[in-house]
Amino acid sequence: MNDSAPRRRGETARAPGANRRPTINDVARLANVSKKTVSRVINNAPSVKSETREAIMRVMHEIGYAPDPQARGLALRRAFLVGLIYDNPNPQYVVNMQQGLLDGLAGSGYELVVHPCNRASPTFLSDLSAFVVRQKLYGVVLTPSASEDERVPPILDEAGCEYVRIASVSLDDASRMIISNDQIGGAAAGRHLIALGHREIGFVSGPPSFRSSHERRRGLETALEEAGLSLPARLTCEGAYTFESGIECGAALLSKPDRPSAIFAANDEMAAGILQAARALDIRVPDELSIVGYDDFEVAARVWPRLTTVRSPTRDIGRMAAEKLITPKPVAKSAEADAEEVVPVLIERASTAVLAH
């Protein structure tokens, strides 16, 4: 907020003087807001509350302020670039997300720029900040696990950059969130395997830095608890959301004398790797082992047997995030009204079957 005292109710804004043209600083002072907020109103940014927008426009009218065309041109160059920030090791996730963002931006005049990053890098935050400033971005879409890093939003706020976060659970104001509900998906996978008679169910996680992996595990554990079962440590393995880590974890779990009769992998790439590990060990799928993946990416329908998986509509999520980012919100809404969520669903294919006794 501006440090000057706010105008009293009913007081009329006074122009800075007959011989001086009003500036954006005058508008900010008289409206008792920051210069950044005035700039967002001028450029029709969607993040300004309706009452604040109306107050600023009223001051602009009262003092006769008109934005400088050259300055506004610079702002508009910023306003039509949207960034995708990701650190996901799964290439198909990135491709599907880009397609969804382009769907949401189609016809809007906004262009998409992409920034791969490594959240574990010591330069992660400085690189992200430099990308936003260098590209003069209007806004960014943050995908897991970058979206789950609480150090990121303050950097974007400081840069005046809008953002939408995609995550398994709500981490921010509803107007800035797309929630993928991964725990629901994990529970669906667990209930499916339990209904088929499986009791020794293994789990291959993603990297611990991804909240999605933890939420998918929690969902599985919920389903197991409902059936009076548990997830023992001996039936778990930490993967990396990659095909290669699926092979490694599959081999480790399936080489045990008390191996599981079913495995839930936290994504399809790892599930496909487990399928290959089973084949190398002459374990028949689904006769001797059932496998469930997550995402329902193209690989799930291209391997044999085709994978039972939990469908999370990544492309739709990308479209929703883009539309949320660029759509003006002239009327303030409640957090509940702004919330956007997707519900994952199980897609049953040939990699799961009733447990043979």
C-alpha positions in Angstrom: 0.0 0.0 0.0 1.1 3.6 -0.5 2.4 5.3 2.6 0.3 8.5 2.1 -2.9 8.8 4.0 -6.0 7.5 2.2 -8.7 9.9 1.1 -11.7 10.3 3.3 -15.1 9.0 2.2 -16.7 11.5 -0.2 -13.4 13.4 -0.8 -12.7 14.1 -4.5 -9.3 13.4 -6.0 -7.4 16.5 -6.9 -5.2 16.8 -10.0 -1.5 17.4 -9.3 -1.7 20.9 -10.8 -2.9 22.8 -13.8 0.5 22.9 -15.5 1.5 19.3 -14.9 0.2 16.2 -16.6 -1.1 13.5 -14.1 1.2 10.5 -13.8 0.7 6.9 -12.8 2.3 7.8 -9.5 -0.4 10.4 -8.9 -3.1 7.7 -9.5 -1.4 5.3 -7.1 -1.1 7.9 -4.4 -4.7 9.1 -4.6 -6.1 5.6 -4.9 -3.8 4.5 -2.0 -2.5 1.5 -3.9 0.9 0.6 -5.4 2.0 1.7 -8.8 2.1 -2.0 -9.8 -1.6 -2.3 -9.0 -2.4 0.7 -11.2 -0.3 -0.8 -14.0 -2.3 -4.0 -13.8 -5.6 -2.2 -14.1 -4.3 -0.3 -17.1 -3.3 -3.5 -18.8 -6.6 -5.3 -17.8 -4.8 -7.9 -15.7 -7.2 -10.4 -14.2 -5.8 -10.4 -10.6 -7.1 -7.1 -9.4 -10.2 -7.1 -7.2 -13.2 -5.5 -8.8 -13.6 -2.8 -6.0 -9.9 -1.9 -6.3 -10.2 -1.7 -10.1 -13.2 0.6 -9.8 -11.5 2.9 -7.3 -8.5 3.2 -9.5 -10.5 3.9 -12.6 -12.5 6.5 -10.7 -9.3 8.4 -9.7 -8.0 8.2 -13.3 -11.2 9.8 -14.5 -11.3 12.5 -11.8 -7.8 13.7 -12.4 -7.8 13.2 -16.2 -5.0 10.6 -16.3 -4.4 8.8 -19.6 -1.7 6.1 -19.9 1.3 7.1 -22.0 1.0 5.1 -25.3 4.7 4.3 -25.5 4.8 3.1 -21.9 1.7 1.0 -22.4 3.2 -0.5 -25.5 6.1 -1.8 -23.4 3.6 -3.2 -20.9 1.7 -4.9 -23.6 4.8 -6.7 -24.8 5.0 -8.2 -21.4 1.3 -9.0 -21.2 1.2 -11.4 -24.1 3.8 -14.0 -23.1 3.0 -16.9 -20.8 5.6 -19.2 -19.4 5.5 -22.9 -18.6 7.9 -23.8 -15.8 8.5 -27.5 -15.3 11.0 -29.9 -13.7 9.2 -33.2 -14.6 11.4 -36.1 -15.8 8.6 -37.5 -17.9 8.7 -36.1 -21.5 5.1 -37.1 -22.2 3.8 -35.1 -19.3 5.6 -32.0 -20.6 4.3 -32.6 -24.2 0.7 -33.1 -23.0 0.9 -30.1 -20.7 2.2 -27.9 -23.6 -0.7 -29.1 -25.8 -3.2 -28.2 -23.2 -1.7 -24.8 -22.6 -1.8 -24.0 -26.3 -5.4 -25.2 -26.4 -6.2 -22.6 -23.7 -4.2 -19.8 -25.3 -5.6 -20.4 -28.8 -7.1 -17.2 -30.2 -6.1 -15.1 -27.2 -3.0 -13.4 -28.6 -0.8 -14.9 -25.9 2.3 -16.9 -26.8 3.9 -19.7 -24.8 7.5 -19.9 -23.8 8.9 -22.9 -22.0 11.4 -23.1 -19.1 12.8 -26.5 -18.0 14.4 -26.3 -14.6 15.9 -28.4 -11.8 14.4 -27.7 -8.4 17.4 -29.4 -6.8 19.8 -27.0 -8.4 21.4 -24.2 -6.2 20.6 -21.7 -9.0 16.9 -22.8 -9.4 15.4 -19.7 -7.9 17.8 -17.2 -9.5 17.4 -18.9 -12.9 13.6 -18.8 -12.6 13.6 -15.1 -11.7 16.0 -14.3 -14.6 13.7 -16.1 -17.0 10.6 -14.2 -15.9 12.4 -10.8 -16.1 14.2 -11.5 -19.3 11.1 -12.7 -21.1 8.9 -9.9 -19.6 6.2 -12.5 -18.9 2.6 -11.7 -18.2 2.2 -14.9 -16.2 3.4 -18.5 -15.7 1.9 -21.9 -15.2 3.8 -23.9 -12.5 3.7 -27.7 -12.7 4.9 -30.2 -10.1 7.3 -30.1 -8.4 8.2 -26.5 -9.0 4.5 -25.6 -8.2 5.0 -27.1 -4.8 8.0 -25.0 -3.8 6.7 -22.2 -1.5 9.8 -20.0 -2.3 8.5 -19.5 -5.9 5.3 -17.4 -5.5 7.0 -14.5 -3.6 9.5 -14.2 -6.4 6.7 -14.0 -9.0 4.8 -11.5 -6.9 7.9 -9.3 -6.6 8.3 -9.4 -10.4 4.6 -8.5 -11.0 4.1 -11.8 -12.8 0.7 -13.7 -12.5 0.8 -17.4 -11.9 -1.3 -20.5 -11.7 -0.1 -23.6 -9.7 -0.9 -27.2 -10.6 -0.7 -29.5 -7.7 -2.2 -32.6 -6.0 -3.8 -30.5 -3.3 -4.6 -26.9 -2.7 -1.5 -24.8 -1.8 -2.7 -21.3 -2.6 -5.7 -19.1 -3.2 -8.2 -21.0 -5.2 -7.9 -18.4 -8.0 -4.4 -19.6 -8.5 -4.9 -23.4 -8.2 -5.7 -26.3 -10.4 -6.0 -29.4 -8.2 -5.4 -32.8 -9.6 -6.5 -34.9 -6.5 -3.9 -37.6 -6.8 -4.9 -39.2 -3.5 -8.3 -40.1 -5.1 -6.5 -41.7 -8.0 -4.2 -43.7 -5.7 -7.2 -45.0 -3.8 -8.9 -46.0 -7.0 -5.9 -48.1 -8.0 -5.8 -49.7 -4.6 -9.5 -50.6 -4.5 -9.3 -52.1 -8.0 -6.5 -54.5 -7.0 -8.1 -55.4 -3.7 -11.4 -56.1 -5.5 -9.5 -58.6 -7.7 -8.4 -60.5 -4.6 -4.8 -59.1 -4.2 -3.5 -58.7 -0.6 0.2 -58.4 -1.1 0.3 -55.2 -3.1 3.6 -53.4 -3.9 4.2 -49.7 -4.5 6.8 -48.0 -6.7 6.9 -44.3 -5.8 8.2 -41.3 -7.7 10.9 -38.9 -6.4 10.3 -37.7 -2.8 10.4 -34.1 -4.0 7.1 -34.7 -5.8 4.0 -34.3 -3.7 2.1 -36.3 -6.3 4.0 -39.4 -5.4 3.2 -39.0 -1.7 -0.5 -38.3 -2.4 -0.8 -41.4 -4.7 0.8 -43.5 -1.9 -1.6 -42.1 0.6 -4.5 -43.0 -1.6 -3.2 -46.6 -1.9 -2.8 -46.8 1.9 -6.3 -45.5 2.4 -7.7 -48.3 0.2 -5.6 -50.9 2.0 -6.7 -49.7 5.5 -10.4 -49.9 4.4 -9.7 -53.6 3.7 -7.8 -54.2 6.9 -4.5 -54.4 5.0 -1.3 -52.3 5.1 1.7 -51.4 2.9 4.8 -53.0 4.3 8.2 -51.4 3.7 9.5 -54.6 2.0 6.9 -54.1 -0.8 7.9 -50.5 -1.6 10.6 -49.0 -3.8 11.6 -45.5 -4.6 11.6 -44.8 -8.3 12.3 -41.6 -10.3 9.2 -41.4 -12.6 11.3 -42.9 -15.4 11.1 -46.1 -17.4 14.6 -47.2 -16.2 13.7 -46.8 -12.5 10.6 -48.9 -13.1 12.8 -51.7 -14.4 15.1 -51.4 -11.4 12.3 -51.3 -8.8 10.4 -54.1 -10.6 13.4 -56.3 -10.5 14.0 -55.6 -6.9 10.4 -56.3 -5.8 9.9 -59.3 -8.0 13.1 -61.0 -7.0 12.0 -61.3 -3.4 10.9 -64.8 -2.2 7.7 -63.2 -0.9 7.1 -61.0 -3.9 3.8 -59.1 -4.3 1.0 -60.4 -6.5 0.3 -56.8 -7.7 2.2 -53.6 -8.0 0.9 -50.0 -8.2 3.4 -47.7 -9.9 3.1 -44.0 -9.4 3.2 -43.3 -13.1 2.9 -45.2 -16.5 6.6 -44.9 -17.4 7.6 -46.9 -14.3 4.7 -49.3 -14.8 6.0 -50.1 -18.2 9.5 -50.7 -16.7 8.0 -53.1 -14.2 6.3 -54.9 -17.1 9.7 -55.4 -18.7 11.3 -56.5 -15.5 8.5 -59.1 -15.0 9.1 -60.4 -18.6 12.8 -60.7 -17.9 12.0 -62.9 -14.8 9.5 -65.0 -16.7 6.6 -63.7 -14.6 3.4 -63.6 -16.6 1.2 -60.5 -16.6 -1.6 -60.5 -15.5 -1.7 -64.3 -14.7 1.0 -64.1 -12.1 1.3 -60.4 -11.5 -1.1 -57.4 -11.9 0.3 -54.0 -12.6 -1.4 -50.6 -12.4 0.1 -47.3 -13.6 -0.9 -43.7 -13.3 -1.5 -40.9 -15.9 -2.9 -42.9 -18.9 -0.3 -41.5 -21.2 0.2 -43.0 -24.7 2.7 -45.7 -23.4 -0.1 -47.3 -21.4 -1.9 -48.4 -24.6 1.2 -49.2 -26.5 2.8 -51.9 -24.3 1.6 -55.4 -24.1 -0.4 -56.3 -22.2 -1.9 -52.8 -22.2 -1.8 -51.1 -18.9 -4.6 -50.7 -16.4 -3.9 -47.1 -15.2 -5.4 -44.1 -13.5 -6.3 -41.4 -15.9 -5.3 -37.9 -15.0 -6.3 -35.5 -17.8 -3.0 -33.7 -18.2 -4.0 -31.9 -21.4 -7.3 -30.7 -19.9 -5.4 -29.5 -16.8 -3.1 -27.5 -19.0 -6.0 -25.9 -20.8 -7.7 -25.1 -17.6 -4.6 -23.5 -16.2 -4.1 -21.3 -19.3 -7.7 -20.1 -19.2 -7.5 -19.4 -15.5 -4.3 -17.4 -16.0 -5.5 -15.1 -18.9 -9.2 -14.7 -18.2 -10.1 -11.4 -16.6 -12.2 -11.6 -13.4 -14.2 -8.4 -13.3 -16.4 -9.6 -10.4 -14.8 -11.0 -7.2 -15.8 -14.6 -6.6 -15.6 -16.7 -3.5 -12.7 -19.2 -3.0 -15.1 -22.0 -3.5 -16.4 -20.6 -6.8 -12.8 -20.1 -8.1 -11.7 -23.6 -7.2 -11.0 -25.8 -10.2 -10.3 -29.5 -9.8 -10.1 -32.7 -11.8 -11.0 -36.2 -10.5 -8.8 -39.0 -11.8 -10.5 -42.3 -12.8 -9.3 -45.8 -13.2 -9.0 -47.2 -16.8 -9.1 -51.0 -16.7 -7.1 -52.8 -19.4 -5.3 -56.1 -19.7 -2.5 -55.8 -17.1 -4.7 -56.7 -14.1 -6.7 -59.8 -13.4 -8.4 -61.7 -10.6 -5.7 -63.3 -8.3 -5.4 -67.0 -9.1 -5.2 -69.1 -5.9 
